[in-house]
Amino acid sequence: MKNNEYNQEEINKAKATIESYLKSNYENIESVEINEVYKGPMGGMRIEGTVNKKYGFEAGVEENDFTIGSISEKKGFPDLKDECKNKTCDY
C-alpha cells in the first residue's frame, strides 16, 4: 500500500465495490486483483489493480458511500457490456 490512510474495513468495502462494479459493467471479467489502495493527490480513495491477471485499471471510489466515481482502463481492458454503455449498470 502507498500509505495507511484507510483501515481494513474501508479497504475491504472498496475492494468489494470495485469487483462488483467491474463484473456488472464489463464483459468477460473472470478475476479482479487489487494492487494498491491509497489516498490520491487530490484526496479521495484510489484503487489500482488488474482484471483477468493482465489488464490494468485505476478507479476513484467515493469515501462517503463507496460508489465508483471514475475509472480508467489500460490497453486491452475488456469492453463495457452493451447495456452499460449509456448508463452504469447496478453493482
Helices and strands as residue ranges (DSSP letters): H 8-25, E 32-39, E 45-51, E 55-61, E 68-73, G 82-84
